[in-house]
Amino acid sequence: MSFAGSKAVNVGEFLVVAEVLKDQGGWLDLLVHACTVTSEKPGHKILPLASGPLTRKRHTVEKGRPERLLGAMRPRALPW
């Protein structure tokens, strides 16, 4: 089975609470604190991300509508 040229399939969404540890060269080192599945497409099972370190491209994170939490304040859109 070859996946060359195939597109990713959206099987659902999840909400991730993470801390940015480092932003360097277009890559983000994140520390995941919590992850909750918010929606799943019928017939698919999404496993939440495990707590711990994670690396993602900055562009990928920006596409996901990131919000910034400051203490007990309401979330707000990031200025990217």
All heavy atoms as a GROMACS GRO file, in nm:
protein
  613
    1MET      N    1   0.085  -0.118   0.000
    1MET     CA    2   0.000   0.000   0.000
    1MET      C    3   0.089   0.124   0.000
    1MET      O    4   0.177   0.136   0.082
    1MET     CB    5  -0.091  -0.003   0.123
    1MET     CG    6  -0.174   0.121   0.140
    1MET     SD    7  -0.273   0.113   0.288
    1MET     CE    8  -0.429   0.078   0.216
    2SER      N    9   0.063   0.214  -0.092
    2SER     CA   10   0.144   0.335  -0.104
    2SER      C   11   0.062   0.457  -0.065
    2SER      O   12  -0.054   0.470  -0.104
    2SER     CB   13   0.192   0.350  -0.248
    2SER     OG   14   0.259   0.472  -0.262
    3PHE      N   15   0.124   0.546   0.014
    3PHE     CA   16   0.056   0.667   0.056
    3PHE      C   17   0.110   0.790  -0.016
    3PHE      O   18   0.073   0.901   0.015
    3PHE     CB   19   0.070   0.687   0.207
    3PHE     CG   20  -0.001   0.582   0.287
    3PHE    CD1   21   0.068   0.481   0.350
    3PHE    CD2   22  -0.138   0.583   0.296
    3PHE    CE1   23   0.003   0.385   0.424
    3PHE    CE2   24  -0.206   0.488   0.370
    3PHE     CZ   25  -0.136   0.388   0.433
    4ALA      N   26   0.200   0.770  -0.111
    4ALA     CA   27   0.260   0.881  -0.184
    4ALA      C   28   0.153   0.958  -0.261
    4ALA      O   29   0.074   0.900  -0.334
    4ALA     CB   30   0.367   0.831  -0.280
    5GLY      N   31   0.147   1.086  -0.239
    5GLY     CA   32   0.050   1.171  -0.309
    5GLY      C   33  -0.089   1.171  -0.250
    5GLY      O   34  -0.176   1.242  -0.297
    6SER      N   35  -0.114   1.091  -0.147
    6SER     CA   36  -0.247   1.090  -0.087
    6SER      C   37  -0.260   1.204   0.014
    6SER      O   38  -0.162   1.249   0.073
    6SER     CB   39  -0.273   0.956  -0.019
    6SER     OG   40  -0.181   0.934   0.084
    7LYS      N   41  -0.382   1.250   0.031
    7LYS     CA   42  -0.408   1.360   0.124
    7LYS      C   43  -0.454   1.306   0.259
    7LYS      O   44  -0.513   1.199   0.268
    7LYS     CB   45  -0.517   1.451   0.067
    7LYS     CG   46  -0.473   1.527  -0.055
    7LYS     CD   47  -0.580   1.627  -0.094
    7LYS     CE   48  -0.532   1.711  -0.211
    7LYS     NZ   49  -0.630   1.812  -0.246
    8ALA      N   50  -0.431   1.384   0.363
    8ALA     CA   51  -0.476   1.348   0.496
    8ALA      C   52  -0.629   1.358   0.502
    8ALA      O   53  -0.689   1.443   0.438
    8ALA     CB   54  -0.414   1.441   0.599
    9VAL      N   55  -0.690   1.270   0.578
    9VAL     CA   56  -0.834   1.268   0.594
    9VAL      C   57  -0.869   1.323   0.732
    9VAL      O   58  -0.811   1.280   0.832
    9VAL     CB   59  -0.888   1.124   0.579
    9VAL    CG1   60  -1.038   1.121   0.604
    9VAL    CG2   61  -0.855   1.069   0.443
   10ASN      N   62  -0.961   1.419   0.737
   10ASN     CA   63  -1.004   1.475   0.864
   10ASN      C   64  -1.100   1.377   0.931
   10ASN      O   65  -1.209   1.353   0.882
   10ASN     CB   66  -1.072   1.610   0.842
   10ASN     CG   67  -1.115   1.675   0.972
   10ASN    OD1   68  -1.112   1.614   1.077
   10ASN    ND2   69  -1.154   1.800   0.963
   11VAL      N   70  -1.058   1.318   1.044
   11VAL     CA   71  -1.142   1.222   1.114
   11VAL      C   72  -1.198   1.279   1.243
   11VAL      O   73  -1.270   1.211   1.315
   11VAL     CB   74  -1.065   1.090   1.143
   11VAL    CG1   75  -1.029   1.021   1.014
   11VAL    CG2   76  -0.943   1.116   1.228
   12GLY      N   77  -1.168   1.406   1.274
   12GLY     CA   78  -1.220   1.469   1.393
   12GLY      C   79  -1.126   1.578   1.442
   12GLY      O   80  -1.032   1.617   1.374
   13GLU      N   81  -1.157   1.627   1.562
   13GLU     CA   82  -1.077   1.735   1.621
   13GLU      C   83  -1.055   1.709   1.769
   13GLU      O   84  -1.134   1.640   1.833
   13GLU     CB   85  -1.149   1.869   1.606
   13GLU     CG   86  -1.166   1.914   1.464
   13GLU     CD   87  -1.234   2.051   1.454
   13GLU    OE1   88  -1.277   2.104   1.557
   13GLU    OE2   89  -1.240   2.101   1.342
   14PHE      N   90  -0.947   1.768   1.822
   14PHE     CA   91  -0.925   1.764   1.965
   14PHE      C   92  -0.868   1.896   2.013
   14PHE      O   93  -0.812   1.972   1.935
   14PHE     CB   94  -0.840   1.646   2.010
   14PHE     CG   95  -0.712   1.624   1.934
   14PHE    CD1   96  -0.595   1.684   1.974
   14PHE    CD2   97  -0.708   1.540   1.825
   14PHE    CE1   98  -0.477   1.662   1.906
   14PHE    CE2   99  -0.591   1.517   1.756
   14PHE     CZ  100  -0.475   1.579   1.797
   15LEU      N  101  -0.887   1.924   2.141
   15LEU     CA  102  -0.841   2.047   2.204
   15LEU      C  103  -0.719   2.013   2.288
   15LEU      O  104  -0.724   1.923   2.372
   15LEU     CB  105  -0.951   2.106   2.291
   15LEU     CG  106  -0.916   2.232   2.368
   15LEU    CD1  107  -0.894   2.348   2.272
   15LEU    CD2  108  -1.027   2.265   2.466
   16VAL      N  109  -0.609   2.084   2.264
   16VAL     CA  110  -0.484   2.058   2.333
   16VAL      C  111  -0.446   2.178   2.418
   16VAL      O  112  -0.449   2.291   2.370
   16VAL     CB  113  -0.370   2.029   2.232
   16VAL    CG1  114  -0.239   2.005   2.303
   16VAL    CG2  115  -0.406   1.911   2.144
   17VAL      N  116  -0.410   2.154   2.542
   17VAL     CA  117  -0.355   2.257   2.629
   17VAL      C  118  -0.206   2.227   2.640
   17VAL      O  119  -0.168   2.121   2.690
   17VAL     CB  120  -0.420   2.256   2.769
   17VAL    CG1  121  -0.355   2.359   2.859
   17VAL    CG2  122  -0.569   2.279   2.758
   18ALA      N  123  -0.123   2.319   2.586
   18ALA     CA  124   0.021   2.296   2.584
   18ALA      C  125   0.097   2.424   2.612
   18ALA      O  126   0.047   2.534   2.591
   18ALA     CB  127   0.062   2.239   2.448
   19GLU      N  128   0.218   2.407   2.657
   19GLU     CA  129   0.308   2.518   2.687
   19GLU      C  130   0.419   2.519   2.581
   19GLU      O  131   0.475   2.414   2.548
   19GLU     CB  132   0.367   2.493   2.825
   19GLU     CG  133   0.472   2.588   2.870
   19GLU     CD  134   0.527   2.547   3.006
   19GLU    OE1  135   0.472   2.458   3.072
   19GLU    OE2  136   0.628   2.607   3.045
   20VAL      N  137   0.446   2.636   2.525
   20VAL     CA  138   0.554   2.648   2.427
   20VAL      C  139   0.686   2.658   2.504
   20VAL      O  140   0.708   2.751   2.580
   20VAL     CB  141   0.535   2.771   2.336
   20VAL    CG1  142   0.653   2.784   2.240
   20VAL    CG2  143   0.404   2.762   2.260
   21LEU      N  144   0.774   2.559   2.482
   21LEU     CA  145   0.904   2.559   2.548
   21LEU      C  146   1.009   2.632   2.465
   21LEU      O  147   1.094   2.701   2.520
   21LEU     CB  148   0.950   2.415   2.573
   21LEU     CG  149   0.859   2.329   2.660
   21LEU    CD1  150   0.911   2.187   2.666
   21LEU    CD2  151   0.847   2.389   2.799
   22LYS      N  152   1.002   2.614   2.332
   22LYS     CA  153   1.101   2.676   2.245
   22LYS      C  154   1.039   2.700   2.108
   22LYS      O  155   0.962   2.620   2.058
   22LYS     CB  156   1.222   2.583   2.233
   22LYS     CG  157   1.338   2.642   2.154
   22LYS     CD  158   1.466   2.562   2.165
   22LYS     CE  159   1.450   2.418   2.125
   22LYS     NZ  160   1.577   2.344   2.114
   23ASP      N  161   1.072   2.814   2.047
   23ASP     CA  162   1.027   2.851   1.913
   23ASP      C  163   1.152   2.882   1.834
   23ASP      O  164   1.212   2.988   1.850
   23ASP     CB  165   0.933   2.971   1.921
   23ASP     CG  166   0.884   3.015   1.785
   23ASP    OD1  167   0.917   2.952   1.683
   23ASP    OD2  168   0.811   3.115   1.780
   24GLN      N  169   1.194   2.789   1.746
   24GLN     CA  170   1.320   2.808   1.676
   24GLN      C  171   1.312   2.751   1.535
   24GLN      O  172   1.273   2.636   1.516
   24GLN     CB  173   1.432   2.738   1.753
   24GLN     CG  174   1.569   2.757   1.696
   24GLN     CD  175   1.675   2.696   1.786
   24GLN    OE1  176   1.647   2.644   1.893
   24GLN    NE2  177   1.798   2.702   1.743
   25GLY      N  178   1.346   2.832   1.437
   25GLY     CA  179   1.354   2.786   1.299
   25GLY      C  180   1.224   2.734   1.241
   25GLY      O  181   1.225   2.643   1.160
   26GLY      N  182   1.111   2.791   1.283
   26GLY     CA  183   0.982   2.746   1.231
   26GLY      C  184   0.926   2.624   1.301
   26GLY      O  185   0.821   2.573   1.264
   27TRP      N  186   0.994   2.574   1.402
   27TRP     CA  187   0.949   2.458   1.479
   27TRP      C  188   0.920   2.498   1.623
   27TRP      O  189   0.990   2.582   1.680
   27TRP     CB  190   1.056   2.348   1.479
   27TRP     CG  191   1.070   2.282   1.346
   27TRP    CD1  192   1.153   2.322   1.246
   27TRP    CD2  193   0.999   2.169   1.299
   27TRP    NE1  194   1.137   2.237   1.138
   27TRP    CE2  195   1.044   2.143   1.168
   27TRP    CE3  196   0.903   2.086   1.354
   27TRP    CZ2  197   0.996   2.038   1.092
   27TRP    CZ3  198   0.855   1.981   1.278
   27TRP    CH2  199   0.901   1.958   1.150
   28LEU      N  200   0.817   2.440   1.682
   28LEU     CA  201   0.781   2.465   1.821
   28LEU      C  202   0.803   2.339   1.903
   28LEU      O  203   0.758   2.230   1.864
   28LEU     CB  204   0.633   2.505   1.833
   28LEU     CG  205   0.589   2.632   1.763
   28LEU    CD1  206   0.439   2.650   1.778
   28LEU    CD2  207   0.662   2.752   1.819
   29ASP      N  208   0.870   2.351   2.015
   29ASP     CA  209   0.878   2.244   2.113
   29ASP      C  210   0.771   2.274   2.217
   29ASP      O  211   0.772   2.380   2.280
   29ASP     CB  212   1.015   2.238   2.178
   29ASP     CG  213   1.122   2.185   2.086
   29ASP    OD1  214   1.086   2.114   1.988
   29ASP    OD2  215   1.241   2.214   2.108
   30LEU      N  216   0.676   2.182   2.231
   30LEU     CA  217   0.562   2.202   2.320
   30LEU      C  218   0.564   2.100   2.433
   30LEU      O  219   0.617   1.990   2.418
   30LEU     CB  220   0.431   2.184   2.242
   30LEU     CG  221   0.414   2.270   2.117
   30LEU    CD1  222   0.295   2.220   2.036
   30LEU    CD2  223   0.398   2.414   2.154
   31LEU      N  224   0.503   2.136   2.544
   31LEU     CA  225   0.481   2.043   2.654
   31LEU      C  226   0.330   2.030   2.670
   31LEU      O  227   0.263   2.125   2.712
   31LEU     CB  228   0.546   2.095   2.782
   31LEU     CG  229   0.529   2.006   2.905
   31LEU    CD1  230   0.590   1.868   2.880
   31LEU    CD2  231   0.593   2.071   3.026
   32VAL      N  232   0.275   1.916   2.635
   32VAL     CA  233   0.131   1.892   2.640
   32VAL      C  234   0.089   1.868   2.784
   32VAL      O  235   0.144   1.781   2.852
   32VAL     CB  236   0.091   1.772   2.552
   32VAL    CG1  237  -0.057   1.742   2.564
   32VAL    CG2  238   0.129   1.798   2.407
   33HIS      N  239  -0.010   1.947   2.831
   33HIS     CA  240  -0.062   1.931   2.967
   33HIS      C  241  -0.193   1.853   2.966
   33HIS      O  242  -0.219   1.777   3.058
   33HIS     CB  243  -0.085   2.068   3.033
   33HIS     CG  244   0.042   2.142   3.060
   33HIS    ND1  245   0.130   2.106   3.158
   33HIS    CD2  246   0.097   2.249   2.999
   33HIS    CE1  247   0.234   2.188   3.159
   33HIS    NE2  248   0.216   2.277   3.062
   34ALA      N  249  -0.277   1.873   2.863
   34ALA     CA  250  -0.405   1.804   2.855
   34ALA      C  251  -0.451   1.797   2.710
   34ALA      O  252  -0.413   1.882   2.629
   34ALA     CB  253  -0.510   1.878   2.938
   35CYS      N  254  -0.530   1.696   2.678
   35CYS     CA  255  -0.583   1.680   2.543
   35CYS      C  256  -0.721   1.617   2.553
   35CYS      O  257  -0.738   1.514   2.620
   35CYS     CB  258  -0.491   1.594   2.458
   35CYS     SG  259  -0.551   1.571   2.290
   36THR      N  260  -0.822   1.677   2.488
   36THR     CA  261  -0.958   1.628   2.491
   36THR      C  262  -1.011   1.618   2.348
   36THR      O  263  -0.998   1.712   2.271
   36THR     CB  264  -1.049   1.725   2.570
   36THR    OG1  265  -0.991   1.747   2.698
   36THR    CG2  266  -1.189   1.671   2.585
   37VAL      N  267  -1.072   1.504   2.314
   37VAL     CA  268  -1.133   1.487   2.182
   37VAL      C  269  -1.264   1.565   2.182
   37VAL      O  270  -1.349   1.546   2.270
   37VAL     CB  271  -1.159   1.338   2.152
   37VAL    CG1  272  -1.233   1.322   2.021
   37VAL    CG2  273  -1.029   1.261   2.150
   38THR      N  274  -1.281   1.658   2.086
   38THR     CA  275  -1.401   1.741   2.081
   38THR      C  276  -1.502   1.692   1.978
   38THR      O  277  -1.621   1.719   1.991
   38THR     CB  278  -1.366   1.888   2.051
   38THR    OG1  279  -1.293   1.894   1.928
   38THR    CG2  280  -1.284   1.948   2.163
   39SER      N  281  -1.456   1.622   1.873
   39SER     CA  282  -1.549   1.565   1.775
   39SER      C  283  -1.481   1.452   1.700
   39SER      O  284  -1.359   1.454   1.680
   39SER     CB  285  -1.595   1.672   1.676
   39SER     OG  286  -1.489   1.712   1.592
   40GLU      N  287  -1.561   1.352   1.662
   40GLU     CA  288  -1.512   1.239   1.584
   40GLU      C  289  -1.607   1.214   1.469
   40GLU      O  290  -1.729   1.225   1.485
   40GLU     CB  291  -1.505   1.112   1.668
   40GLU     CG  292  -1.397   1.108   1.770
   40GLU     CD  293  -1.397   0.978   1.847
   40GLU    OE1  294  -1.505   0.925   1.879
   40GLU    OE2  295  -1.288   0.929   1.876
   41LYS      N  296  -1.552   1.181   1.354
   41LYS     CA  297  -1.635   1.143   1.239
   41LYS      C  298  -1.681   0.999   1.262
   41LYS      O  299  -1.610   0.918   1.320
   41LYS     CB  300  -1.556   1.152   1.109
   41LYS     CG  301  -1.495   1.288   1.082
   41LYS     CD  302  -1.598   1.388   1.042
   41LYS     CE  303  -1.528   1.520   1.027
   41LYS     NZ  304  -1.579   1.623   0.962
   42PRO      N  305  -1.802   0.966   1.216
   42PRO     CA  306  -1.853   0.829   1.233
   42PRO      C  307  -1.757   0.726   1.173
   42PRO      O  308  -1.704   0.744   1.064
   42PRO     CB  309  -1.986   0.830   1.157
   42PRO     CG  310  -2.025   0.973   1.151
   42PRO     CD  311  -1.898   1.052   1.148
   43GLY      N  312  -1.733   0.619   1.247
   43GLY     CA  313  -1.647   0.512   1.199
   43GLY      C  314  -1.500   0.530   1.229
   43GLY      O  315  -1.419   0.446   1.191
   44HIS      N  316  -1.463   0.639   1.294
   44HIS     CA  317  -1.323   0.665   1.326
   44HIS      C  318  -1.307   0.682   1.476
   44HIS      O  319  -1.396   0.732   1.544
   44HIS     CB  320  -1.272   0.791   1.256
   44HIS     CG  321  -1.271   0.779   1.107
   44HIS    ND1  322  -1.172   0.716   1.038
   44HIS    CD2  323  -1.359   0.822   1.014
   44HIS    CE1  324  -1.197   0.721   0.909
   44HIS    NE2  325  -1.311   0.785   0.892
   45LYS      N  326  -1.192   0.641   1.528
   45LYS     CA  327  -1.160   0.656   1.669
   45LYS      C  328  -1.033   0.739   1.680
   45LYS      O  329  -0.930   0.707   1.622
   45LYS     CB  330  -1.139   0.518   1.733
   45LYS     CG  331  -1.100   0.522   1.877
   45LYS     CD  332  -1.216   0.566   1.963
   45LYS     CE  333  -1.174   0.560   2.110
   45LYS     NZ  334  -1.249   0.650   2.190
   46ILE      N  335  -1.041   0.851   1.754
   46ILE     CA  336  -0.926   0.938   1.775
   46ILE      C  337  -0.873   0.914   1.916
   46ILE      O  338  -0.947   0.919   2.013
   46ILE     CB  339  -0.965   1.087   1.761
   46ILE    CG1  340  -1.021   1.115   1.623
   46ILE    CG2  341  -0.846   1.176   1.790
   46ILE    CD1  342  -1.069   1.256   1.607
   47LEU      N  343  -0.743   0.890   1.925
   47LEU     CA  344  -0.679   0.878   2.055
   47LEU      C  345  -0.621   1.013   2.092
   47LEU      O  346  -0.552   1.075   2.012
   47LEU     CB  347  -0.568   0.773   2.050
   47LEU     CG  348  -0.613   0.631   2.018
   47LEU    CD1  349  -0.492   0.540   2.004
   47LEU    CD2  350  -0.706   0.580   2.126
   48PRO      N  351  -0.649   1.063   2.214
   48PRO     CA  352  -0.592   1.192   2.255
   48PRO      C  353  -0.440   1.184   2.266
   48PRO      O  354  -0.384   1.077   2.288
   48PRO     CB  355  -0.657   1.220   2.390
   48PRO     CG  356  -0.720   1.094   2.433
   48PRO     CD  357  -0.733   1.004   2.316
   49LEU      N  358  -0.375   1.298   2.251
   49LEU     CA  359  -0.230   1.304   2.266
   49LEU      C  360  -0.192   1.276   2.410
   49LEU      O  361  -0.261   1.318   2.503
   49LEU     CB  362  -0.179   1.443   2.227
   49LEU     CG  363  -0.198   1.486   2.083
   49LEU    CD1  364  -0.157   1.632   2.067
   49LEU    CD2  365  -0.120   1.399   1.989
   50ALA      N  366  -0.083   1.208   2.429
   50ALA     CA  367  -0.032   1.181   2.564
   50ALA      C  368   0.033   1.307   2.619
   50ALA      O  369   0.089   1.388   2.544
   50ALA     CB  370   0.068   1.067   2.560
   51SER      N  371   0.026   1.325   2.750
   51SER     CA  372   0.094   1.438   2.813
   51SER      C  373   0.243   1.419   2.799
   51SER      O  374   0.294   1.308   2.809
   51SER     CB  375   0.056   1.447   2.961
   51SER     OG  376  -0.080   1.475   2.974
   52GLY      N  377   0.314   1.530   2.773
   52GLY     CA  378   0.458   1.523   2.759
   52GLY      C  379   0.507   1.609   2.645
   52GLY      O  380   0.431   1.687   2.586
   53PRO      N  381   0.634   1.596   2.608
   53PRO     CA  382   0.693   1.681   2.504
   53PRO      C  383   0.643   1.644   2.365
   53PRO      O  384   0.610   1.528   2.337
   53PRO     CB  385   0.843   1.656   2.517
   53PRO     CG  386   0.855   1.525   2.586
   53PRO     CD  387   0.733   1.507   2.670
   54LEU      N  388   0.639   1.745   2.277
   54LEU     CA  389   0.588   1.728   2.141
   54LEU      C  390   0.651   1.836   2.054
   54LEU      O  391   0.674   1.948   2.100
   54LEU     CB  392   0.436   1.746   2.142
   54LEU     CG  393   0.358   1.734   2.015
   54LEU    CD1  394   0.356   1.588   1.969
   54LEU    CD2  395   0.215   1.779   2.038
   55THR      N  396   0.682   1.805   1.928
   55THR     CA  397   0.737   1.902   1.834
   55THR      C  398   0.643   1.914   1.716
   55THR      O  399   0.600   1.814   1.660
   55THR     CB  400   0.876   1.858   1.786
   55THR    OG1  401   0.963   1.846   1.898
   55THR    CG2  402   0.935   1.960   1.690
   56ARG      N  403   0.608   2.038   1.678
   56ARG     CA  404   0.522   2.064   1.564
   56ARG      C  405   0.575   2.185   1.489
   56ARG      O  406   0.636   2.274   1.547
   56ARG     CB  407   0.377   2.094   1.607
   56ARG     CG  408   0.302   1.976   1.661
   56ARG     CD  409   0.266   1.880   1.549
   56ARG     NE  410   0.179   1.775   1.594
   56ARG     CZ  411   0.218   1.654   1.631
   56ARG    NH1  412   0.346   1.626   1.633
   56ARG    NH2  413   0.133   1.563   1.668
   57LYS      N  414   0.546   2.191   1.358
   57LYS     CA  415   0.580   2.311   1.281
   57LYS      C  416   0.492   2.426   1.328
   57LYS      O  417   0.374   2.407   1.358
   57LYS     CB  418   0.558   2.287   1.132
   57LYS     CG  419   0.669   2.211   1.067
   57LYS     CD  420   0.668   2.233   0.920
   57LYS     CE  421   0.811   2.237   0.878
   57LYS     NZ  422   0.841   2.319   0.768
   58ARG      N  423   0.548   2.543   1.333
   58ARG     CA  424   0.472   2.661   1.377
   58ARG      C  425   0.350   2.682   1.287
   58ARG      O  426   0.241   2.714   1.334
   58ARG     CB  427   0.562   2.784   1.375
   58ARG     CG  428   0.494   2.908   1.425
   58ARG     CD  429   0.587   3.030   1.415
   58ARG     NE  430   0.519   3.144   1.469
   58ARG     CZ  431   0.544   3.200   1.586
   58ARG    NH1  432   0.639   3.149   1.662
   58ARG    NH2  433   0.477   3.304   1.628
   59HIS      N  434   0.367   2.662   1.156
   59HIS     CA  435   0.258   2.679   1.061
   59HIS      C  436   0.141   2.585   1.092
   59HIS      O  437   0.025   2.623   1.084
   59HIS     CB  438   0.309   2.655   0.919
   59HIS     CG  439   0.203   2.666   0.815
   59HIS    ND1  440   0.147   2.786   0.778
   59HIS    CD2  441   0.141   2.571   0.741
   59HIS    CE1  442   0.055   2.764   0.686
   59HIS    NE2  443   0.049   2.634   0.662
   60THR      N  444   0.171   2.462   1.132
   60THR     CA  445   0.067   2.365   1.166
   60THR      C  446  -0.012   2.412   1.287
   60THR      O  447  -0.135   2.404   1.289
   60THR     CB  448   0.130   2.227   1.194
   60THR    OG1  449   0.203   2.186   1.080
   60THR    CG2  450   0.025   2.124   1.228
   61VAL      N  451   0.056   2.462   1.387
   61VAL     CA  452  -0.011   2.511   1.508
   61VAL      C  453  -0.096   2.634   1.476
   61VAL      O  454  -0.208   2.648   1.523
   61VAL     CB  455   0.092   2.542   1.619
   61VAL    CG1  456   0.025   2.608   1.739
   61VAL    CG2  457   0.164   2.414   1.662
   62GLU      N  458  -0.046   2.722   1.392
   62GLU     CA  459  -0.119   2.844   1.355
   62GLU      C  460  -0.247   2.812   1.280
   62GLU      O  461  -0.346   2.884   1.291
   62GLU     CB  462  -0.031   2.935   1.271
   62GLU     CG  463   0.081   2.999   1.349
   62GLU     CD  464   0.181   3.072   1.262
   62GLU    OE1  465   0.176   3.059   1.138
   62GLU    OE2  466   0.266   3.143   1.318
   63LYS      N  467  -0.251   2.704   1.202
   63LYS     CA  468  -0.371   2.666   1.128
   63LYS      C  469  -0.482   2.620   1.221
   63LYS      O  470  -0.598   2.620   1.183
   63LYS     CB  471  -0.340   2.553   1.028
   63LYS     CG  472  -0.257   2.597   0.912
   63LYS     CD  473  -0.251   2.492   0.802
   63LYS     CE  474  -0.216   2.355   0.851
   63LYS     NZ  475  -0.198   2.256   0.743
   64GLY      N  476  -0.448   2.579   1.342
   64GLY     CA  477  -0.545   2.522   1.435
   64GLY      C  478  -0.613   2.622   1.526
   64GLY      O  479  -0.665   2.585   1.630
   65ARG      N  480  -0.614   2.750   1.492
   65ARG     CA  481  -0.679   2.854   1.572
   65ARG      C  482  -0.629   2.852   1.718
   65ARG      O  483  -0.706   2.832   1.811
   65ARG     CB  484  -0.830   2.838   1.568
   65ARG     CG  485  -0.891   2.849   1.432
   65ARG     CD  486  -1.041   2.831   1.432
   65ARG     NE  487  -1.087   2.714   1.505
   65ARG     CZ  488  -1.099   2.591   1.454
   65ARG    NH1  489  -1.066   2.568   1.330
   65ARG    NH2  490  -1.144   2.492   1.527
   66PRO      N  491  -0.499   2.876   1.741
   66PRO     CA  492  -0.447   2.874   1.878
   66PRO      C  493  -0.500   2.992   1.961
   66PRO      O  494  -0.530   3.098   1.907
   66PRO     CB  495  -0.296   2.885   1.859
   66PRO     CG  496  -0.280   2.955   1.729
   66PRO     CD  497  -0.396   2.911   1.645
   67GLU      N  498  -0.514   2.968   2.090
   67GLU     CA  499  -0.555   3.073   2.183
   67GLU      C  500  -0.455   3.077   2.296
   67GLU      O  501  -0.388   2.980   2.326
   67GLU     CB  502  -0.695   3.044   2.237
   67GLU     CG  503  -0.802   3.050   2.131
   67GLU     CD  504  -0.939   3.017   2.187
   67GLU    OE1  505  -0.947   2.958   2.296
   67GLU    OE2  506  -1.037   3.050   2.121
   68ARG      N  507  -0.448   3.192   2.360
   68ARG     CA  508  -0.353   3.214   2.468
   68ARG      C  509  -0.429   3.228   2.599
   68ARG      O  510  -0.522   3.308   2.609
   68ARG     CB  511  -0.273   3.339   2.438
   68ARG     CG  512  -0.172   3.374   2.538
   68ARG     CD  513  -0.094   3.493   2.487
   68ARG     NE  514  -0.010   3.547   2.590
   68ARG     CZ  515   0.064   3.654   2.575
   68ARG    NH1  516   0.063   3.718   2.460
   68ARG    NH2  517   0.138   3.698   2.672
   69LEU      N  518  -0.390   3.153   2.700
   69LEU     CA  519  -0.452   3.162   2.831
   69LEU      C  520  -0.354   3.227   2.928
   69LEU      O  521  -0.239   3.186   2.937
   69LEU     CB  522  -0.489   3.024   2.884
   69LEU     CG  523  -0.597   2.950   2.807
   69LEU    CD1  524  -0.612   2.809   2.862
   69LEU    CD2  525  -0.728   3.022   2.816
   70LEU      N  526  -0.399   3.328   2.997
   70LEU     CA  527  -0.316   3.395   3.098
   70LEU      C  528  -0.386   3.383   3.232
   70LEU      O  529  -0.482   3.454   3.260
   70LEU     CB  530  -0.296   3.542   3.062
   70LEU     CG  531  -0.223   3.569   2.931
   70LEU    CD1  532  -0.222   3.718   2.901
   70LEU    CD2  533  -0.082   3.517   2.940
   71GLY      N  534  -0.341   3.291   3.314
   71GLY     CA  535  -0.404   3.271   3.444
   71GLY      C  536  -0.550   3.234   3.429
   71GLY      O  537  -0.585   3.144   3.356
   72ALA      N  538  -0.638   3.307   3.497
   72ALA     CA  539  -0.781   3.278   3.492
   72ALA      C  540  -0.853   3.363   3.388
   72ALA      O  541  -0.975   3.367   3.384
   72ALA     CB  542  -0.842   3.302   3.630
   73MET      N  543  -0.777   3.432   3.303
   73MET     CA  544  -0.839   3.517   3.202
   73MET      C  545  -0.902   3.433   3.092
   73MET      O  546  -0.868   3.317   3.073
   73MET     CB  547  -0.735   3.612   3.141
   73MET     CG  548  -0.676   3.708   3.239
   73MET     SD  549  -0.541   3.803   3.171
   73MET     CE  550  -0.620   3.892   3.042
   74ARG      N  551  -0.992   3.493   3.018
   74ARG     CA  552  -1.055   3.424   2.905
   74ARG      C  553  -0.952   3.409   2.793
   74ARG      O  554  -0.863   3.491   2.778
   74ARG     CB  555  -1.175   3.502   2.856
   74ARG     CG  556  -1.289   3.505   2.958
   74ARG     CD  557  -1.409   3.577   2.904
   74ARG     NE  558  -1.370   3.715   2.872
   74ARG     CZ  559  -1.432   3.787   2.781
   74ARG    NH1  560  -1.531   3.739   2.713
   74ARG    NH2  561  -1.393   3.910   2.756
   75PRO      N  562  -0.968   3.303   2.710
   75PRO     CA  563  -0.874   3.287   2.598
   75PRO      C  564  -0.889   3.399   2.497
   75PRO      O  565  -0.997   3.458   2.482
   75PRO     CB  566  -0.914   3.153   2.537
   75PRO     CG  567  -1.048   3.124   2.588
   75PRO     CD  568  -1.068   3.200   2.715
   76ARG      N  569  -0.781   3.430   2.426
   76ARG     CA  570  -0.787   3.531   2.322
   76ARG      C  571  -0.702   3.484   2.204
   76ARG      O  572  -0.610   3.403   2.221
   76ARG     CB  573  -0.738   3.666   2.372
   76ARG     CG  574  -0.593   3.666   2.413
   76ARG     CD  575  -0.552   3.801   2.466
   76ARG     NE  576  -0.408   3.800   2.488
   76ARG     CZ  577  -0.345   3.891   2.554
   76ARG    NH1  578  -0.411   3.992   2.606
   76ARG    NH2  579  -0.214   3.885   2.570
   77ALA      N  580  -0.731   3.532   2.087
   77ALA     CA  581  -0.659   3.492   1.968
   77ALA      C  582  -0.516   3.541   1.975
   77ALA      O  583  -0.488   3.649   2.026
   77ALA     CB  584  -0.728   3.544   1.844
   78LEU      N  585  -0.423   3.462   1.924
   78LEU     CA  586  -0.284   3.503   1.921
   78LEU      C  587  -0.260   3.598   1.805
   78LEU      O  588  -0.328   3.589   1.701
   78LEU     CB  589  -0.194   3.381   1.906
   78LEU     CG  590  -0.190   3.291   2.029
   78LEU    CD1  591  -0.104   3.169   2.001
   78LEU    CD2  592  -0.135   3.364   2.149
   79PRO      N  593  -0.166   3.691   1.816
   79PRO     CA  594  -0.143   3.792   1.712
   79PRO      C  595  -0.059   3.744   1.594
   79PRO      O  596   0.014   3.819   1.536
   79PRO     CB  597  -0.070   3.902   1.789
   79PRO     CG  598   0.004   3.829   1.895
   79PRO     CD  599  -0.084   3.714   1.933
   80TRP      N  600  -0.066   3.616   1.557
   80TRP     CA  601   0.013   3.564   1.445
   80TRP      C  602  -0.054   3.596   1.317
   80TRP      O  603  -0.150   3.564   1.273
   80TRP     CB  604   0.037   3.415   1.456
   80TRP     CG  605   0.123   3.378   1.572
   80TRP    CD1  606   0.216   3.455   1.633
   80TRP    CD2  607   0.124   3.254   1.641
   80TRP    NE1  608   0.275   3.386   1.735
   80TRP    CE2  609   0.219   3.262   1.742
   80TRP    CE3  610   0.053   3.137   1.628
   80TRP    CZ2  611   0.246   3.158   1.827
   80TRP    CZ3  612   0.080   3.034   1.714
   80TRP    CH2  613   0.176   3.045   1.813
   0.00000   0.00000   0.00000
